[in-house]
Every structure is written in C-alpha cells, then in structure tokens.
C-alpha cells in the first residue's frame, strides 16, 4: 500500500460519517400532545437563539475585520448615548416577550388536566409502582420483571434490561388521561420521556399531570428521583391500546378483581398457598431478603431461621401486614391482597428449611383487616 495514511484517513472518515448519520443531538417529538408542544417550543426558542447568534457574531466579526488597526481606523469616543441605551434595553425586552408568549401558552397547556376521560392514581413505593383506575375498581402493582440472573451477571442482559415489568400500565389511545401522582414512603418521580411527562411522587401530596397518546405501543420510563438502594429497579412500562382492546382489557381486569375477592373465602391447602407465596415472594420481597431468604444484614435481616418466620404465625402476619417502624420493612397490608399476604407468610414459614408446617389463610388476613377497621 503506497499511501497508508491516505487509506487510514478515508477509513476513519467513512466510519465517522456512518456514526454521524445515526447520531442526533436534538429532542424527539415524542408521542403525545404535550411532547409535541414541548418540542415545538424547543424549536421556536432554538431558532430565535440561532438568529441572535448570527446577528451578534456577524456584527462582532464584521467589526473585527472592517475596523482592524491595520486599516487605520480610529475608534469613536463618547461617554454616553441615549439612543444606544434605549436600543440595548428595548431589543432584549422584545426578544424576551417573543420567547415568553409561546412558553406561557405551552405551560398553560401542560398543566390543564381538566375534562379527562380516564383518571389514574399513581403511587410510588420502595421499589415499585401502584396504579389505581379511579371509579373502575381496578388496581395493581407494577414490579420489575428482569430476571435476577441478569442483574447478578449470571445470564446475558435482555433487550429491555431493567426496563420491563410484570404488569404494565394500560391506556387507551386518543383518550385524555389524568394522573394523580403521590408516594407511600419516600420521594419518587414518575417519568416517561416519550410523553414529556415527569412528576414527583411526594408523601402526603398529590401532583397532577395528563397525557393523550396518539400511537399504540409500549413506552418505557423510570423513577427519576434517587429513592433508595433499588432506585434503579423501578421501571415504568405503559401499554397503549386501541379503544376496543383497552375496553376488553378493563373488562378482564374487573373480572380478575372479582375473582380475587372470591378467593378470599376459598378453603386453601398448604401446598396451594406455598406455591402462590413463592411467586409473591420473588416479586415483592426478594430484592431485600434475597432468593434464599438469607437477607442483606444488618439492614435486611435473613428470614431463613429467623425468630419472626419460625415464631407464632400471628406475629409473623402482623409484621408483614404492618411492617416495622423505624426500619426498611414496609407495611404490605395495603400493598397486597388478602390472598397474597396469606400466601407469602405461609411460604416464608415453610421455605429454606423453616418447615413450620402451618399456614395463614386469607380469612385470617381479612379478619385482621376487619379488626383494624373497627
């Protein structure tokens, strides 16, 4: 090869050109009314800044070239100029007004959550999201679905690593959806970039937001507020369906909710509760207490052989239901159904060699709830 430098330069140029073609530094328009409004505002302000830059730098370079010393130019000498004072006050004021008008219009649009078609309460927990469809008797938790083997580098990472859940939030296409965002423990933040929607979830407060999605599909987001050790394991997945598919999904969820209430009165066997509790534990408890119940002492104690999991069943139920104040042990009484609480307590009492051989039934949990409601 006679000219290796030339060929190397051409190769680098080719690679750089391909990378540049797939690279962008601009915002994306998103998939909602709000995201489009934000994108349009961004572009409006951007072009205003471009015009200002061209004028300012054009005047600066023109002055530097035309009035350079080598041409014999003599600088003007003056101490004050009313005309200049007025110009450099009025012109920036006009520019700010030109920016403020579309920005104010966009902000008013973003915060107008009135006349919604669907209302959903979004509650942040350490470390999962709870969705409640107001007026529909449908609510559920959305948990991270990425397998633990991937998290611990024991298996290849999936396409949507740490951005997949067991229960996505489902929305109808074209409907105005209002979100009421709050938290049950610490500050979280519900963020879906494609919606241009980010609201802090603060305990004791409710922040409103809304969206209207124009295209069906899956949209992903994350908690955007550092909320504890598993902050990175708190993804958001929104499944936007057609109106017909959404209505069918809502009907199915209502039927499941009714069926779950019926399961409370069912006569469960120990094996049935342990099998269900295994799934509940690996969804709601495994992050802190680990897959084999070994925990992460001292913050997250082991359940294997623990005084709680091998002690009286009533005390164990009380701990899971009410949590333990002053520790990271959350109260699951409002997070899980009667069936799931009974199942996970039964599982913990009979897993990892605890082998108590007893069980807590959904009726026991219901009785505890009724006792607290008196």
N, C-alpha and C positions, 0 to 999 in steps of 0.2 A: 504494500500500500504506500503510494508515493507521498500522500498528504494526510497523515493520520490526524493531525489537528483539525483539518477541514471536515473529515468524516465524523470525528467526535463532536464537533460543533453542530453539524447537521443532525446527528442523532439526538443531542441534547435539545436542540430546537424543536424536533419532532415530538419528543416526549413532553416538553413544556407546553407545546401547542395543544396536544391532546388533553393534558391536565387542565389547561386554562379553559378549554371548551366545556369541560364538565364542572367547572368551578364558578360559583356566583357569590357575590357579597351582598346582594340585595335581599330585602324581606320577601317572603312568599305571600301571595294574595290570600291564602287560607281558603276556608270552605264555608264561611258564614257571612251574614250581613255585616256584623261587627268587624270581622277580619278584613273585609273589603273596604270598609270605611276607614279603618286604621291604615291600610296600605295606600289608599288614595290620599289621605292626609300626609303620609310619609313622603309620597312622591311630589305632592304640591310643595311642601317645605323644602324638599331636596332641590327642586328646580329653582325655587326662589334663592336658595343658597348658591346654586351654580351661577345664576345671573349676577348676584352680588360679588361672587368671587371673580367672575370675568371682568366686571367693571372695575373693582378695586385693584386687582393685579394688572389689568390692562393699563389703568391710569398710572400705576406705580412704575411699570416697565417703560411706558411711553415717556414718563417724566425723566427716568434714569437715562434713557438713550438720547432724547432730544435736548435735555438740559445738562448734559455732561460738561465737565470743566474744559475738556479739550476743544469744545466749540466756542469757547469764550463767553458762555452765558453768565449773566450776573443775577444773583438771587434778589428777589423783591424784598424790600424791607418795610415792615409795618408792624405795629404793636397790637392793633385790634381791628376787626372788621365785622360790622353788624350783619352784613349780608352772609358772610361765612358762618357766623354764629347761628343765624336763622336756618341756613341750609343744613348744617350738621345736627340740628335739633329736629327739624321737620321731617327730613328724609328718613332717619331711623324710626321716627314715630309712625310714619306711613307704612314702613315695612313691617313693624310690629303689629299694626292693625290688620294688614293683609294676611299675617300669619294667625292672628288671634281669632279672626272670624271663622275660618274653616275648622280650627282646633276646637273652638267652643261648640260649634254645631256638631262635631263628631262626639265630643264628650257628653253632650245632652242626649245624643242618640244611644251611646253606650250605656248610660245609666237609666234609660227609660225601660223599666221591666214591667210596665203595666200591660193589661189586656193579654195575659199569657194564656196559652192553650193547655200547657202541662206545667205543674208545679212539683219540683223535686227537692226534698231536703237532703243536703249532703253533709254528713258528719264525719270528721276525721278522728280516728283512733290510732293509738300506737299498736300496730302499724298496718292499718287497713282503712277502707272507706265504707261507710254505710249509706245506702240510698233508700229513701222512702218516698214513694209516689203518693203525694197528698191527695186524699179523697178516693184512693183506689184500693186500699187495704193490701198494698204490695210493698214489701221492703226486704232488703237482703244486704249482706256484707260482700264486699269485693276484695279478695285476697290475692297476693302474689301466687302465680301458678308455675313459675320457673322451678324446675326440679332442684332439690338440694345438691345433687351430684354435680350439676353445672356450676352452682355457686361455690362449691368446695374444690373446683377444678378436677373433678373425677370423671367428667364427661365433657365432650365438646359443647361450646356455647351455641344455643339456638339462635335463630334469626331475630327473634324478639326477646333476647335475653334481658331479664328484669323489667320487661315492658309487656307482660302477659298476665292475665288474671283468670280466676275461675268463674267469676260472674261479671260480665261487662255491664256497664250502664247502657240501657237501650232507649233510643229516642226515635220519634217519628220524623221523617223528612218533611221539611216545609213548615213545621209547627213552631210557634214561639214557646220556648221552654224557659221557665224561670227557675233559677237555683237559689236556694236558701242555705248558705254555707256557714257551718259552725263546727265546734270541736267538743269532744267529751273529755279531753285531758290536757294536752299542750297545744301550742300554736302549730297548725299545719297550713298548707297553701295548695288549693286545688287549681291545677294548671294544665290546660290543653292548648298547645301552641297553634294548632290549625284553626281553633275557634277564636284566637286572640283573646282568651279568657283566662284570667288568673285572679282568684280571690282568696284572701287569708281566712283560714278557719280558726276563730278565736273562741276559747271557752267563755260562755256567758254572753256572747254577741252573735248576731246574725247578719251576715253580709249578703246582699242581693247581687245577682248577675243574671244575664239571659243570653240565649243564643237561638239562632234559626239556621239549621244546617241545610245546605242546598243539594248535597250529593250523598247518596247512601254509601256506606262503607265503614271501615274500622279506623278510629282516630285514637292516638295514644298520647298520654301525658304522664306527669309525675307530681309528687309532692315537691313543692319548690321552697319549702321552709325547713331548715335543719330541726328535726323533731325527735332526735334520739339515735340510738345505735343502729336501728334498722330503717333510718330515713330513706336510704337508697332502695329499700324493698317495698315501696308504697306506690306502685304504678296505677295509672288510670287508663282504662280502655272504654271507649264509647262506641257502641254498635248502632249506627244509624240505619233504620229500616224504612221500607215503604210503608204507607199508611196501613195497607192490608196486612202486611207481615207484623207490624207493630201491634195492631189490634189482636191478631192471633196470639202473639207472644204474651200480651197483657192478660188475655183470657186464660192462657195456660198457667201463668203465674198465680192468678187468683185461685185457680183450681188447686194448685200445689199448696197454697196457703191454707185453703180449707182442709185439704188432706192432712197437712201437718197438725192442724188443731185436732183432727180426729185421732191421730197417732198418740196424742197425749193420754187418751183413755184406753189405748190398746194394752193388752197383757203381754209384756215383753219378756223374752228369755235372756239369760245371762249372755249367751253366745251372740244374740242379735244386738244387744247393747254394746258389747265389746267390739263387734265388727263396725258398727256405726261410730263408736267412740274413737276407733283407730283413725278414721277419716277426719273426724273433727279435730283430734289432737294434732295431726300433721298439717292441718290448715290454720288453726288458731293458737296453738301452744308451742309448736316445735321450734320456733325462732328463739325463744328464751330458754326452754327446758330441754332442747335438743332431742334428736330422734330416739335415743335410747334412755331418755329420762335422766341423763347424767347432769344436766343443767350447766350453768356457767358461773360457779361460785366466785365470789360471795354474793354478787348481785342477783343471780338467778339460781336458786338452790336446786339441788337434784330432787327428783320425785322418786327415783328408784330407792326403795328402802326408807323413805322419809317418814317422819312421825305423822305428817298430815295424810299421806297416801296409804299408810298402814294403820292409822288410828281409827277412831269412831267414824262411821260413814256420815253421820250428821255434821260433824265438824269439818270433814272434807268438803261436803256440799256447801256449807256456809262459807268456806274460804273461796271456793270457785265463784259462788254467787255474789259475794260482797267484796272480794278482793282483800288486800291487806293494806290499810292506810299507812302512808309513810314509806312504802316500798314500790317497786315497779310492778307488783302483782295487781293487775286490773280487775275490776268487778265485771264479771261476764253475765250478770243477771239480766241486763238489758241488751246484751250483745248476741246472745244465743237463745234459741228456743228451749222450751222445757225438755223436749226430746234430746236435743244436742247436749244440754248441760248434764242430764242424767247419763247419757252415753259416755261422755268424756270422763266423768267422775268414775263410772264403772270401769272404763278402760284403764285409767291410771291405777285403780286399786287391784287390777288383775294382770298388769303388764310388767315386764322386766324382772320377773321373779317376786313381785309383791304378793300375787296369788292369794288375795284375801277370800275369794270365793263368794263374796256378797255383791250386791248391786244396789244402785239407787235408781228408782223408776221415775218416769216423767210425772207421775202422780205425786211423788214426794216433792218434786220441784214446784209443781203447781200449788201444793199445799203451803210451801214456804212463801210463794208469791202472795197467796191469799192472806196468809198470816201477817205479812208486812203491809198489806193494803188495808188492814183493819184500823 
